Amino acid sequence: MSTTALPLPAAAAPAVASPWRRAGRRLIRQPAGVIGLIIFVGYLAMALFPSLIAPHNPYRSFDGQALKPPGGQFLFGTDEIGRDILSRVIYGARPALEVGFAAVAIGAVIGALTGFAAGYYNNRPANAVMRLWDGVFAVPAVLIGLLLAATFGPGITVVAVAVGVAAAPALARIARAAALAEGGLGYVEAAEALGYRRRRIFFRHVIPNALGSVIVQLALTMAFAILLESALAFLGVSLQPPAASWGAMLADSRSYIGQAWWYGLFPGLAITLLVLGINLLADAARDALDPRSERSA
Amino acid sequence: MRYLASRLLQAVVVVFGVATVMFFLLRAVPGDPAAVIAGPNASPATIAALRAEYHLNQPLLAQYGNWIASLATGHLGTSIAYQEPVSTLIGQNFDPTLQLLVAAVIIGTAIGLALGVIAATHRRKTADVVVSAFTAGTLGMPAFWTGLLLLLVFAVKLHWVPSGGWANVLTSPAAGLRTLVLPAVTLGLGVGVVQARFVRSAMIQALDGDYVRTARAKGASERSVVWKHALRNALLPLVTITGIQVGVLLGGAVVIEEVFNRPGLGSVVATAISNRDYPVVEGVILVLVAAFCLVNLLTDVAYSFIDPRIRR
């Protein structure tokens, strides 16, 4: 982090760990942060190496094993055509996290970046984009997903874009407020007085310093993305069968709700645990990024 | 008054902008709606006739102009699949959705207030920890899954309520409530746990306020301090959050109506999207967006009534 790019008065910090590293240390000192991290890493492992973790092939129908309750060789039971639900839940981590990461990336670029620009430059085009986000904010996120899926056909890419767009207004508002606050601080004025180009100040100083408050929102965006993807998959516009997707599994489970409680239980638990883990991580990150928490840490 | 006018103008601009974006987006859809209505065995002549009937053969800008002009006079167009005015279709399906949303807001606010106040008055004690664990867990649950679980327990296993359908609460209250309770609790729970977090922090702030110390000093009972003095000041953020949550509710209703096989605007729009029934999709989404803008407008107005300092 090039936080010392400006000639600051000598009273500035002596050699200490960077603020990001200190925040990281505070993060892992909180139990909630550790639990969130463990959950998240676990899901990451499932998404990266599903074949090493899953006990069965998620697409294989075992003969005569349809709708078997949990137990024996099927820890989470089987679905209506005899596929292992545990394996399908494990394989479902990949599309969920793919949409999560893609939506965060899209939201960061179109939401956070435009918000930072609106806050720092505060000019007409930047503010026009903020008005656009006001408009997007008025459309319920599920409807954005349905609209884009109707336009470009169902699929995981369309869903990721839709989620990124739906998350952009909140990111833009938070980023704008953070950049606006930075712009009023002395160091930005000092850099301008020193004759640095505004673009350099924007990318080298305003964004790194305003990033803290946006990072938490980016984490929450991932949780939002996973929930929204599952809802869209439930409505049938995300990943198409036979791919394993938590939302689609829950949609299929509806027809067997009276006979196979496990079918509708485990995919939902998988979503809930992942979102819970991300939220815990985000909450811990919020506390860790707040320098005032140094004392208590 | 001036404030209200500018907010109203803003809402109109938003609705208009959404209408425009949606119009061009839906026209980019591959697939000819005329061919969809005519069916797989229709002759090219029939399809051409249908295209002319729905003005689908006109240039895009002319279609857009026609549509905006008819919108301005309050016409939302005619459904291609049902051959009925979109406004009729919306009218027929409006009540189930409205009743669901109102019930969800009531249930959600009750949950949010109760949990938030309990957590704030028992700060860092067992009750606070239990409430925050409950809200954190519920925040992770997709609403449609909560709905499926409630359906499994209360409809399939216990047979307390039917697993779907709808009846009008106003004309047949008993049947109406039985079909309303599960979907409304499902939607309301999601809203309530979000509100609970805001109520908790607002209440904690209020309970630390000077006026609460004053109220205690003059001998007001703890109950009156909490529910009268502190809560009234903590209500402000709740109003804003509820307004924003209505957007979440509108989207949630689409999914929840699907879970409970309940008629409503959500299922109308879902069906219309798969039928490529543009006028219906556009009409319903516009109505939902307009409703959201209206609610937020009312929220702002309510806010300025509750807290005169905002009127400036």
HADDOCK unambig.tbl for C-alpha pairs under 7 A between the chains (distance, minus, plus):
assign (segid A and resid 135 and name CA) (segid B and resid 14 and name CA) 5.04 0.50 0.50
assign (segid A and resid 135 and name CA) (segid B and resid 17 and name CA) 6.92 0.50 0.50
assign (segid A and resid 135 and name CA) (segid B and resid 18 and name CA) 6.46 0.50 0.50
assign (segid A and resid 138 and name CA) (segid B and resid 289 and name CA) 5.83 0.50 0.50
assign (segid A and resid 138 and name CA) (segid B and resid 292 and name CA) 6.46 0.50 0.50
assign (segid A and resid 138 and name CA) (segid B and resid 293 and name CA) 6.66 0.50 0.50
assign (segid A and resid 139 and name CA) (segid B and resid 289 and name CA) 5.65 0.50 0.50
assign (segid A and resid 140 and name CA) (segid B and resid 247 and name CA) 5.32 0.50 0.50
assign (segid A and resid 140 and name CA) (segid B and resid 248 and name CA) 6.20 0.50 0.50
assign (segid A and resid 140 and name CA) (segid B and resid 250 and name CA) 6.41 0.50 0.50
assign (segid A and resid 140 and name CA) (segid B and resid 251 and name CA) 4.98 0.50 0.50
assign (segid A and resid 141 and name CA) (segid B and resid 251 and name CA) 6.34 0.50 0.50
assign (segid A and resid 142 and name CA) (segid B and resid 251 and name CA) 5.12 0.50 0.50
assign (segid A and resid 143 and name CA) (segid B and resid 251 and name CA) 6.39 0.50 0.50
assign (segid A and resid 150 and name CA) (segid B and resid 273 and name CA) 5.94 0.50 0.50
assign (segid A and resid 151 and name CA) (segid B and resid 25 and name CA) 6.62 0.50 0.50
assign (segid A and resid 151 and name CA) (segid B and resid 26 and name CA) 5.76 0.50 0.50
assign (segid A and resid 151 and name CA) (segid B and resid 28 and name CA) 6.42 0.50 0.50
assign (segid A and resid 151 and name CA) (segid B and resid 29 and name CA) 4.43 0.50 0.50
assign (segid A and resid 152 and name CA) (segid B and resid 29 and name CA) 6.46 0.50 0.50
assign (segid A and resid 227 and name CA) (segid B and resid 142 and name CA) 5.73 0.50 0.50
assign (segid A and resid 231 and name CA) (segid B and resid 255 and name CA) 6.98 0.50 0.50
assign (segid A and resid 257 and name CA) (segid B and resid 152 and name CA) 6.43 0.50 0.50
assign (segid A and resid 258 and name CA) (segid B and resid 156 and name CA) 6.04 0.50 0.50
assign (segid A and resid 268 and name CA) (segid B and resid 145 and name CA) 6.04 0.50 0.50
assign (segid A and resid 272 and name CA) (segid B and resid 140 and name CA) 4.47 0.50 0.50
assign (segid A and resid 272 and name CA) (segid B and resid 141 and name CA) 4.74 0.50 0.50
assign (segid A and resid 273 and name CA) (segid B and resid 140 and name CA) 6.88 0.50 0.50
assign (segid A and resid 275 and name CA) (segid B and resid 140 and name CA) 4.84 0.50 0.50
assign (segid A and resid 276 and name CA) (segid B and resid 136 and name CA) 6.60 0.50 0.50
assign (segid A and resid 276 and name CA) (segid B and resid 137 and name CA) 6.27 0.50 0.50
assign (segid A and resid 276 and name CA) (segid B and resid 140 and name CA) 5.01 0.50 0.50
